[in-house]
Amino acid sequence: MNTSQTAGGVRPRIIVGISGASGVVYGVHMLKQLRSQGVESHLVMSKSAQLTLLHESDLTVAQVREMADVNYTNSDIGARISSGSFRTLGMVVARCSIRTLSEIASGVTGSLISRAADVVLKERRRLVLMVRETPLHLGHLRSMAQVTGAGAIVYPPVPAFYARPQSLGQMVEQTVGRVLDLFGLDSAGVHRWDPRGHTSIDPST
């Protein structure tokens, strides 16, 4: 995909929401990847995400915000990204807490993250939710099914071990690259499956 411009000469845009679930590194790496590909990023971090960042990273909130082209506060429900007239490729929530998932699934949007996601769905654009870690109870699964029915993609960041990652960073890079695949963006760090590069398995054993 040519990310230099879209119709009307506007750079392609993706909204990145980071909520309070563990795994803020996915959102950070997403911002880095979008910048390297020339995609305009619009970032919303919840207060819980900012707290999670302090526990899981040496980065400050200000440093993460600097990685994005545009920043919003999660309480600014009148921001540009809350309108369908603001054209984007879609939105990624990385990570996505169960509370955020539930708000999006129900359509009861009490924050800019969930409101922007709701707008993406109504405009039939791509919405990818990198939902937090397991285990999951029936209510969580029902919310996932409900939001999938509305058009979202639920994408728990489960490692692809066929890529034989040698570090946590490689696992994150592979997962973020596969999410970007869903937007037609090609990440150089993605290990593509090729059975010719693996040992054959005797089907008789």
Helices and strands as residue ranges (DSSP letters): E 13-18, H 24-36, E 40-45, H 47-56, H 61-66, E 70-73, G 80-82, E 90-96, H 98-106, H 112-122, E 126-131, H 138-149, E 153-154, G 161-163, H 168-181, G 195-197
